[in-house]
Amino acid sequence: MSPKVHNQRQSHRRTRIACDSCFRRKIKCYRDTLPCEWCCSQGLQCTFDRDHRNNRVPSAGKHVAVFSLEDPIPSTKKQKSQNRNDTSPVSSDHCETPIAINSILGHVPFHLRASTGLPFFSPESQKWMESCTGQKIDFDRLNPANLQRQSQADHSLASTRNYFQNQSHPDLPDKALVLALFQHFKSSPAHRSFPLIHPDILHHTVEAAYEGNLSDASPDSDSARACIFSFILFVAFLMEERSALRGLDLHKYMHEAQHLLCGVLDSRATLDGIQALLMVCLCRLGQITTMHSIEPLFSTAIRFIFTLGGQLNPNSIQGPPGLLEVHCRSLFWIAYVMDNELCLRTCRPPTICSDYCDLTLPSESELTIEFGLPELQTPSAQNLSLFFPTDIRLAFIQSRITKALHSPQAKSKSDAELLKTIRELDDAVDDWHASLQLPNDLPNFLANGIMSHEEAFRDSLILKVQHKYLIIAIHQMSAGCAAWIADPSRQALGIRLSLEVAADASRALLSQIIYNHAVLEKRPFWFQIFYVLTGAMNLFCQILKEPKNPETKKDISLLDKISEQFSLTTGSDAVFGLSDDFYLMKEFVTTLSHLTRCAELRAN
């Protein structure tokens, strides 16, 4: 055998047989015994125990035993070092996790039925909860998909058709009011997050809607009218003080916007149509019972964006980009962030296929044109967290998470492959979070009144909440490992450590929301609710799995505080169905808190 061939085989073998401990230390993994020499000397259990020489795929009838993984997240090093030394089996006097009916799909019996996009449980999870708590739970009463609840909060296009059988169509609101509301919107933090309308383009929209004067920027009067009505609704959705909206029938405006959108769906692609569709989708995000209604409107908005070329980098065309191209690109980024957020919440495939998009981050010239800032005050691409719904780079990571953990290919991964993926995604989230820094140009923003200290603090806090949310979303997927599902005693230490990381992140997320409630409550309801539910649900499942855990009483107290913070909203929020959703979520979280106490009493 030639030395070259021998070295290739040796190199190939080393990359295939190293356990995680040796791989992270970049040392040779001696496999003469099990565990390997390093893990044996350190009292650790090897990650791999299969025959690596022929790289066989485990058969469907066997589960791969997965144990400790080191450093799943830097912030928990102290906890992990303690857990690595504790290799004794976990006490089995707790409620056993039910075996999944379909382990091939990675079904997680004690988590959300994520494929529905609704905060509810699978039938197996419901049985498990009742066995852990000893309570008969009225799940239908708490189900957001309850038919009676959906009929009461029906804001569908079909309901609009029925509405106008007995109602007349409203006239456009006063033009001066629209312009005044836009000036208010432009000067608010919401415009930095959602640059849905550009002031230089709004002029053409108003001309098309009120006077019928069409232009390249606004070539269709019905789309322009739909944009005006949708804008009024969107501003009402965001405004804390709604005195300027007195006398407006927002409920009728909502139906009129949807009535006009029916025509937009079949019309040519226009910026006005995209803006109207996205604003209605953002308003509907606050309606948990009607989240499914977003998809047809959102997919149409994406189709329009692609038709107008918003998925392409405007700087890639010949000559400097124009206002219409830059604004269409901004609408693309809003849609891209929304799409990846919805995919992560619902585990559904994305509407935007990244392979057909140029994902080059916005340049300083684009931001200057879109936000109307002097060039010296325009942020660099590394400070995009100040603009758009969230940092665009975070949306890139969300896209990776969805593809790596929720795609059909991800469901067929072995336990070792799944945990490796979780570890890599965790590193990606931490690298992103570590890259965030106070922008060098922030003093200019503060001095020129572009943003206040409170807004800067709120943006920073939101990024921290999103960081914890992603850690939970990543690590809770380790419960889909076959070894965990088949082992009610939970001796698979690597999986247990990953779930503990998710639990710690849930505690941190809920604590941040509780102690900064006064700051975060100024964000829209739809922004907070899924973060709250993710943390509360993960902590709830952790308590039911280990009701005798020393942290249980603190965790129950944390759920109690979250429940107390759900209060009934007033004003025009009722137009969007938010009052019903507040009632539902308050009852939902209160029930979780009650059930955790039942589980604690039952265990003792």
Stockholm file with secondary structure:
# STOCKHOLM 1.0

chainA/1-604         MSPKVHNQRQSHRRTRIACDSCFRRKIKCYRDTLPCEWCCSQGLQCTFDRDHRNNRVPSAGKHVAVFSLEDPIPSTKKQKSQNRNDTSPVSSDHCETPIAINSILGHVPFHLRASTGLPFFSPESQKWMESCTGQKIDFDRLNPANLQRQSQADHSLASTRNYFQNQSHPDLPDKALVLALFQHFKSSPAHRSFPLIHPDILHHTVEAAYEGNLSDASPDSDSARACIFSFILFVAFLMEERSALRGLDLHKYMHEAQHLLCGVLDSRATLDGIQALLMVCLCRLGQITTMHSIEPLFSTAIRFIFTLGGQLNPNSIQGPPGLLEVHCRSLFWIAYVMDNELCLRTCRPPTICSDYCDLTLPSESELTIEFGLPELQTPSAQNLSLFFPTDIRLAFIQSRITKALHSPQAKSKSDAELLKTIRELDDAVDDWHASLQLPNDLPNFLANGIMSHEEAFRDSLILKVQHKYLIIAIHQMSAGCAAWIADPSRQALGIRLSLEVAADASRALLSQIIYNHAVLEKRPFWFQIFYVLTGAMNLFCQILKEPKNPETKKDISLLDKISEQFSLTTGSDAVFGLSDDFYLMKEFVTTLSHLTRCAELRAN
#=GR chainA/1-604 SS CCHHHHHHHHHHHHHHHCCHHHHHHTCCCCCSSSSCHHHHHHTCCCSCCSCTTTTCCCCTTCCCCCCCCSCSSGGGHHHHHHHHHCCSCCCCCSCCCCCCSCGGGTCCTTSBCGGGTSSCBCHHHHHHHHHHHCCCCCHHHHCTTCHHHHHHTCCSHHHHHHHTTTSCCCCCCCHHHHHHHHHHHHTSHHHHHCCCSCHHHHHHHHIIIIICCCCSSCCCHHHHHHHHHHHHHHHHHHCSCCGGGTTCCHHHHHHHHHHHHHHHTTSCCCHHHHHHHHHHHHHHTTCGGGGGGHHHHHHHHHHHHHHTTTTSCGGGSSSSCCHHHHHHHHHHHHHHHHHHHHHHHHCCCCSSCGGGSCCCCCCHHHHHHHHCCCGGGCCCGGGGGGSSSSCHHHHHHHHHHHHHHHSHHHHTCCHHHHHHHHHHHHHHHHHHHHHCCCCTTHHHHHHTTSSCHHHHHHHHHHHHHHHHHHHHHHHGGGGGCHHHHTCTTCCCHHHHHHHHHHHHHHHHHHHHHHHTHHHHTTSCHHHHHHHHHHHHHHHHHHHHHCTTSTTHHHHHHHHHHHHHTCCCCCGGGGGGTHHHHHHHHHHHHHHHHHHHHHHHHHHC
#=GC SS_cons         CCHHHHHHHHHHHHHHHCCHHHHHHTCCCCCSSSSCHHHHHHTCCCSCCSCTTTTCCCCTTCCCCCCCCSCSSGGGHHHHHHHHHCCSCCCCCSCCCCCCSCGGGTCCTTSBCGGGTSSCBCHHHHHHHHHHHCCCCCHHHHCTTCHHHHHHTCCSHHHHHHHTTTSCCCCCCCHHHHHHHHHHHHTSHHHHHCCCSCHHHHHHHHIIIIICCCCSSCCCHHHHHHHHHHHHHHHHHHCSCCGGGTTCCHHHHHHHHHHHHHHHTTSCCCHHHHHHHHHHHHHHTTCGGGGGGHHHHHHHHHHHHHHTTTTSCGGGSSSSCCHHHHHHHHHHHHHHHHHHHHHHHHCCCCSSCGGGSCCCCCCHHHHHHHHCCCGGGCCCGGGGGGSSSSCHHHHHHHHHHHHHHHSHHHHTCCHHHHHHHHHHHHHHHHHHHHHCCCCTTHHHHHHTTSSCHHHHHHHHHHHHHHHHHHHHHHHGGGGGCHHHHTCTTCCCHHHHHHHHHHHHHHHHHHHHHHHTHHHHTTSCHHHHHHHHHHHHHHHHHHHHHCTTSTTHHHHHHHHHHHHHTCCCCCGGGGGGTHHHHHHHHHHHHHHHHHHHHHHHHHHC
//
